[in-house]
Amino acid sequence: MTIKYPFAILLLSILLFSGCSGMKLSNSYKSDSFENLNKKKVLVISRTPLEDIRQEYELEIVAKLKSKGINAVASHIAFPNLKRIDNNTSERISEVISQFRKEGFDHLLLTSLKDVQEQEVLQKQGGYSSLNEYYGNKYITLKGYYDDLNAAPRLPTREIEETTNIILLTTYILEAVTYNLSLEEEKRLLSVTTAEVTNPDSGKEVRRAFATILASELK
């Protein structure tokens, strides 16, 4: 994520130091064949090598989707022995898809952490001797604005030491892809949803926010 403007840097700094953070929808694509997943039986798979993280994400997403009327099921519950497809040949993928469809899952929601971006932001505070000196004498009064020669005298000097902090902004980019497994291979892709969050307070916060965004996009 690239920050170009001073105002954006200031805003991000305020959010960071106030302990606030939030996830936002950064990109959304829906194919011509997309239809909301209400009452559809959807298998939710979270791609991660960590089993406990996989289960937490799947359960959070399933709960949100069910609240929107989508019949979602976590893959670790429906297929407890499901392993990552290392041999991703067409034959192996077809075999897994057949396994899903045999259990009544024609729709698949696959989520993953796509990228982690880090950026250092330089924040400066202070560095001027008084409010008057910072803004300039002619802005103290309206009279001074129009006639600087007759402006009010300068305010007493107040030393403010300049401090410089380097803030590390870490942005996590998550992606969810939905497929209709009953369609031909080139038509299976239904939607792609990308969300990002910067400096989240906790992993739980990320899961909840991501699940909320998905539920809103797919209902």
FIBATI-641639 format. One record per residue (C-alpha): residue in one letter; z, x, y. Coordinates in steps of 0.1 Angstrom, whole numbers, padded with zeros to 4 digits, always signed. Each point is the difference from the previous one (the first is absolute). Layout:
# FIBATI-641639
aZXY...
# end
This chain:
# FIBATI-641639
m+0000+0000+0000t-0010+0015+0033i+0020-0008+0032k-0021+0005+0031y+0019-0015+0029p+0034+0009+0016f+0010-0037+0000a-0006-0001-0038i+0021+0031-0005l+0028-0015+0022l-0001-0033-0019l+0002+0018-0034s+0029+0021+0012i+0019-0031+0011l-0006-0017-0034l+0011+0032-0018f+0033+0005+0019s+0009-0036+0000g-0002+0000-0038c-0028-0026-0001s-0031+0003-0021g-0025-0025-0013m-0031-0002-0022k-0033-0012+0014l-0032-0012-0016s-0025+0028+0008n-0031-0012-0018s-0011-0031-0020y-0032-0007-0020k-0009-0031-0019s-0032-0005-0020d-0022-0030+0002s+0014-0012-0033f+0036+0002+0011e+0021-0031-0002n+0037-0002+0004l+0021+0006-0031n+0020-0032+0001k+0009-0011-0035k-0020+0029-0015k+0017+0022-0026v+0001+0035+0015l+0011+0032-0017v+0017+0023+0025i-0002+0038-0007s+0015+0026+0022r-0015+0034-0006t+0027+0027+0001p+0012+0026-0025l+0036-0011+0006e+0009-0029-0022d+0030-0012+0020i-0021-0001+0032r-0028-0018-0018q+0024-0027-0012e+0016-0004+0035y-0034-0005+0017e-0014-0023-0026l+0031-0022+0001e+0000-0002+0038i-0037-0008+0002v+0003-0026-0028a+0029-0018+0017k-0019-0002+0033l-0032-0012-0017k+0018-0027-0019s+0016-0013+0032k-0036-0006+0011g-0010-0019-0031i-0016+0029-0018n+0007+0003-0037a+0007+0038+0001v+0014+0020-0029a+0012+0036+0001s-0019+0023-0024h+0031+0017-0013i+0012-0034-0012a-0033-0013-0013f-0011+0033-0016p+0031+0022-0005n-0020+0025-0019l-0027+0003+0026k-0008+0036+0008r-0021+0017+0026i-0037+0002-0010d-0006+0037-0001n-0032-0004-0020n-0017-0022+0026t-0033-0004-0018s-0019-0034+0002e+0010-0007-0036r+0037+0006+0007i+0000-0020+0032s-0018-0029-0018e+0026+0001-0027v+0029-0003+0024i-0017-0028+0019s-0005-0019-0032q+0037+0004-0007f+0009-0015+0034r-0024-0029-0004k+0012-0008-0035e+0034-0007+0015g-0015-0022+0027f-0003+0024+0029d-0033-0004+0017h+0013+0014+0033l+0014+0035+0005l+0019+0013+0030l+0002+0038+0000t+0022+0018+0026s+0004+0037+0008l+0012+0025+0026k-0033+0012+0014d+0011+0027+0025v+0029+0015+0018q-0007+0014+0035e+0023+0021+0021q-0003+0008+0037e+0023+0019+0024v+0005-0017+0034l+0014+0020+0029q+0025-0019+0021k+0012+0013+0034q+0030-0014+0020g+0013+0010+0034g-0014+0030+0018y+0003-0013+0036s+0029+0003+0025s+0003-0035+0013l-0016-0034-0003n-0013+0004+0036e-0017+0032-0008y-0015-0015-0032y-0016-0029+0018g-0006+0016+0034n+0017-0007+0033k-0024-0027+0013y+0008-0024-0029i+0037-0003+0009t-0005-0028+0025l-0029-0022+0010k+0001+0016+0034g-0003+0034-0015y-0029-0012-0021y-0020-0009+0032d+0014+0027+0023d+0012+0031-0019l+0011+0017+0033n+0027-0026+0006a+0011-0004-0036a+0036+0000-0010p+0015+0035-0007r-0001+0014-0035l+0026-0010-0025p+0026+0025-0011t-0012+0024-0026r+0010-0008-0036e-0009+0027-0025i-0014-0013-0032e-0008+0027-0026e-0033-0003-0018t+0003-0004-0038t-0028+0001-0025n+0001-0016-0034i-0025+0001-0028i-0001-0033-0019l-0016-0002-0034l-0018-0033-0006t-0007-0008-0036t-0024-0028-0007y-0004-0015-0035i-0032-0018-0008l+0000-0025-0028e-0029-0019-0015a-0004-0031-0021v-0032-0009-0018t-0007-0033-0017y-0026-0006-0028n-0014-0030-0018l-0003+0013-0035s-0021-0030-0011l-0029+0010+0022e-0027+0026-0006e+0012+0036+0007e-0019+0003+0034k+0015-0033+0012r+0036+0004-0012l+0014+0015+0033l+0015-0028+0020s+0020+0016+0028v+0015+0032+0013t+0032+0000+0021t+0013+0031+0017a+0033+0002+0018e+0019+0029+0017v+0036+0007+0010t+0013+0028+0021n+0035+0015-0006p+0014-0029-0020d+0037-0003-0003s+0000-0005-0037g-0023-0005-0030k+0013-0035-0004e-0012-0008+0035v-0035+0013-0009r-0001-0021-0032r+0010-0032+0017a-0024+0005+0030f-0029+0008-0023a+0007-0029-0023t+0001-0024+0031i-0033+0013+0012l-0017-0005-0034a+0014-0035-0004s-0014-0009+0034e-0034+0015-0007l-0004-0015-0035k+0015-0035+0003
# end
